[in-house]
Amino acid sequence: MKYYVAYERGDRNWSAYAPDLPGVAVTGRDRNECRELIKDAIKMQLEGLREDGLEFPEPSGEFIEVA
């Protein structure tokens, strides 16, 4: 399953969050660190949902090409 992840650059760090998974957000020194941390956070969220017998949220984002 693929989830959209939004990245934001701050003055001294980066942050990332997954809009389809409320509460899944991380901060890191750089984008690469955020990528690894958000992957782990998403995995943990999905494992928790699975353990609780809950369904995974359907990804709702899309990419739009602008010419």
Sequence and secondary structure as in RCSB ss.txt:
>XXXX:A:sequence
MKYYVAYERGDRNWSAYAPDLPGVAVTGRDRNECRELIKDAIKMQLEGLREDGLEFPEPSGEFIEVA
>XXXX:A:secstr
     EEEE SS EEEE TTSTT EEEESSHHHHHHHHHHHHHHHHHHHHHTT              
